[in-house]
Amino acid sequence: MAFKRSAQRQVVVKRGRRGGGGYAFAAEGADVSADVQPMSGEMAQRMYGLEPEQMRRLLAAAGADIRPGDGVCVGVEAGAAPDYRVTYVAKWMRHTEAHLRWIPPAQRGADA
């Protein structure tokens, strides 16, 4: 799968805090250049039971350090609590693919 370099933008990936549970993430994160796209409605509903606007697909360079449970700042500032959580990661020869689930504002940064 190829993706355009021109479609990439910087997102910040933050590790989940150990023992924090829920949506608690490290304060600092790593910049990752990625193409973030909406997931197709049918695929998001079949896989996760969610509405399409609640899911995103992230495509980054091969070897990108992204893990399930990480938080990703997509539509928020780098210093804010992440607005998406990584639910799935696949490492391919030419790219890394991750599925992101939207975190409602009231739950961002919460330990539950």
C-alpha positions as CSV (number, residue, x, y, z in Angstrom):
1,M,0.0,0.0,0.0
2,A,1.4,3.3,-1.0
3,F,0.5,6.6,0.6
4,K,1.4,10.1,-0.5
5,R,4.2,11.9,1.4
6,S,2.3,15.2,0.7
7,A,-0.7,13.9,2.7
8,Q,1.5,13.3,5.8
9,R,1.4,15.6,8.8
10,Q,3.0,15.5,12.2
11,V,1.1,13.7,15.0
12,V,2.3,13.0,18.6
13,V,2.3,9.5,19.9
14,K,2.2,9.1,23.7
15,R,2.7,5.9,25.7
16,G,0.0,4.8,28.1
17,R,1.0,5.3,31.8
18,R,1.7,2.1,33.6
19,G,-0.9,1.5,36.2
20,G,-2.8,4.5,35.0
21,G,-5.4,2.5,33.1
22,G,-8.1,4.1,31.0
23,Y,-6.9,7.1,29.1
24,A,-3.9,8.2,31.2
25,F,-0.9,8.9,28.9
26,A,2.6,10.1,29.4
27,A,3.0,13.9,29.3
28,E,5.6,13.8,26.5
29,G,5.4,12.0,23.2
30,A,7.2,11.3,20.0
31,D,6.6,13.1,16.7
32,V,5.5,10.8,13.9
33,S,4.9,11.8,10.3
34,A,1.7,10.1,9.2
35,D,-1.3,10.1,6.9
36,V,-4.4,10.0,9.0
37,Q,-7.6,9.0,7.2
38,P,-11.2,8.2,8.1
39,M,-11.9,4.5,8.2
40,S,-14.7,3.2,5.9
41,G,-18.0,3.1,7.6
42,E,-18.7,-0.6,7.0
43,M,-15.2,-1.7,8.1
44,A,-15.3,0.4,11.3
45,Q,-18.8,-0.9,12.2
46,R,-17.9,-4.5,11.5
47,M,-14.6,-4.5,13.3
48,Y,-15.3,-2.2,16.3
49,G,-19.1,-1.6,16.4
50,L,-18.4,2.2,16.1
51,E,-19.6,4.9,13.9
52,P,-17.1,5.8,11.1
53,E,-16.4,9.3,12.6
54,Q,-15.1,7.6,15.7
55,M,-12.3,5.7,13.9
56,R,-9.3,6.8,11.9
57,R,-6.6,4.8,10.1
58,L,-3.0,6.0,10.5
59,L,-0.3,5.2,7.9
60,A,3.3,5.9,8.8
61,A,6.7,4.9,7.7
62,A,7.9,1.3,8.2
63,G,9.3,0.8,11.7
64,A,7.3,3.7,13.2
65,D,7.2,3.2,17.0
66,I,3.5,2.9,17.5
67,R,1.9,0.3,19.8
68,P,-1.7,-0.7,20.8
69,G,-2.7,1.3,23.8
70,D,-0.7,4.4,22.8
71,G,-2.4,7.8,22.6
72,V,-2.2,9.9,19.5
73,C,-2.7,13.7,19.3
74,V,-4.4,14.1,15.9
75,G,-6.8,17.1,16.3
76,V,-5.4,18.5,19.5
77,E,-2.1,20.3,20.4
78,A,1.0,18.2,21.2
79,G,0.9,19.1,24.9
80,A,-2.8,18.2,25.3
81,A,-4.3,14.8,26.3
82,P,-4.5,12.6,23.2
83,D,-7.8,12.5,21.3
84,Y,-7.3,9.0,19.9
85,R,-6.1,5.7,21.3
86,V,-4.4,3.0,19.1
87,T,-6.5,-0.2,19.0
88,Y,-4.5,-2.1,16.4
89,V,-1.1,-2.0,14.7
90,A,0.2,-3.9,11.7
91,K,3.9,-3.6,10.7
92,W,4.3,-4.1,6.9
93,M,7.5,-4.0,4.8
94,R,6.9,-0.5,3.5
95,H,4.7,1.1,6.1
96,T,3.0,0.8,9.5
97,E,-0.8,0.9,9.8
98,A,-2.7,1.7,13.0
99,H,-6.4,1.9,13.8
100,L,-7.3,4.8,16.1
101,R,-10.4,5.1,18.3
102,W,-11.7,8.6,19.2
103,I,-11.6,9.5,23.0
104,P,-14.5,11.7,24.0
105,P,-13.3,15.0,25.6
106,A,-14.7,14.2,29.0
107,Q,-12.6,11.0,29.2
108,R,-9.3,12.4,27.9
109,G,-6.6,12.2,30.6
110,A,-8.9,10.2,32.9
111,D,-7.7,7.1,34.8
112,A,-10.9,5.1,34.3
